[in-house]
Amino acid sequence: MWSADQIKQTLEQKIDSAQVAVDDLTGTSDHFRVTIVSPVFEALSPIEKHRKVYEALGTDVGGAIHALSIKAYSPAQWEKVKNSNTAS
């Protein structure tokens, strides 16, 4: 079983310069939302970004981690998201 902290630490260790926030959506340690920002994601498609996250977490995605919502951004993309959220 994974905790939100374990997912955060694993992603920060395995994805260069990652800033990670993880929420346990149900309190049952099997449904999580991950927001991750890393320069590694700069030129990647959304599918490639998700693959990087799945790769970092290993075979537990789809098993012990039953559901995983991923929002992955490059630093430039994250700045745009933050700016659009504060403009409204």
C-alpha positions as CSV (number, residue, x, y, z in Angstrom):
1,M,0.0,0.0,0.0
2,W,1.3,3.5,-0.9
3,S,0.8,6.7,1.0
4,A,0.7,10.2,-0.6
5,D,4.1,10.9,1.0
6,Q,5.6,7.8,-0.5
7,I,4.4,8.7,-4.0
8,K,5.7,12.3,-3.5
9,Q,9.1,11.1,-2.4
10,T,9.4,8.5,-5.2
11,L,8.5,10.9,-7.9
12,E,10.9,13.6,-6.5
13,Q,13.7,11.0,-6.4
14,K,13.1,9.5,-9.9
15,I,12.1,12.6,-11.9
16,D,14.7,15.3,-12.2
17,S,14.0,18.6,-10.3
18,A,10.4,17.5,-9.7
19,Q,8.0,19.5,-7.5
20,V,5.2,17.2,-6.5
21,A,1.9,17.5,-4.7
22,V,-0.1,14.3,-4.0
23,D,-3.7,14.1,-2.7
24,D,-5.3,10.8,-1.4
25,L,-8.7,11.3,-3.0
26,T,-10.6,8.7,-0.9
27,G,-8.5,8.2,2.2
28,T,-8.0,4.5,1.3
29,S,-4.5,4.9,-0.1
30,D,-5.4,3.6,-3.6
31,H,-6.9,6.7,-5.4
32,F,-4.5,9.6,-5.8
33,R,-4.2,12.9,-7.7
34,V,-0.6,13.9,-8.6
35,T,0.4,17.4,-9.7
36,I,4.0,17.4,-10.9
37,V,6.2,20.1,-12.4
38,S,9.6,19.3,-13.9
39,P,11.8,20.5,-16.7
40,V,11.9,16.9,-17.9
41,F,8.3,17.4,-19.2
42,E,9.3,20.4,-21.4
43,A,9.0,18.8,-24.9
44,L,6.8,15.8,-24.0
45,S,3.3,15.1,-25.1
46,P,0.7,14.5,-22.4
47,I,0.9,10.7,-22.9
48,E,4.7,10.8,-22.7
49,K,4.4,12.8,-19.4
50,H,2.0,10.2,-18.0
51,R,4.4,7.4,-19.0
52,K,7.2,9.0,-17.2
53,V,5.1,9.1,-14.0
54,Y,4.0,5.5,-14.4
55,E,7.5,4.4,-15.0
56,A,8.7,6.1,-11.8
57,L,6.0,4.4,-9.8
58,G,6.5,1.0,-11.3
59,T,4.0,-1.9,-11.6
60,D,1.9,-0.8,-8.6
61,V,0.0,1.6,-10.9
62,G,-3.2,-0.3,-11.7
63,G,-2.6,-2.6,-8.7
64,A,-1.9,-1.1,-5.3
65,I,-2.4,2.3,-6.8
66,H,-5.9,1.6,-8.3
67,A,-6.5,5.1,-9.7
68,L,-4.1,7.9,-10.5
69,S,-5.0,11.3,-11.8
70,I,-1.9,13.0,-13.2
71,K,-1.4,16.7,-14.0
72,A,2.1,17.0,-15.3
73,Y,3.7,20.3,-16.4
74,S,6.9,21.9,-17.5
75,P,7.9,24.9,-15.4
76,A,6.7,27.3,-18.2
77,Q,3.4,25.4,-18.5
78,W,2.9,25.6,-14.7
79,E,3.5,29.4,-14.7
80,K,0.7,29.7,-17.3
81,V,-1.7,27.6,-15.3
82,K,-0.9,29.5,-12.1
83,N,-1.4,32.9,-13.9
84,S,-4.7,31.8,-15.5
85,N,-6.0,30.7,-12.1
86,T,-5.1,34.0,-10.5
87,A,-6.6,36.1,-13.3
88,S,-10.1,34.8,-12.7
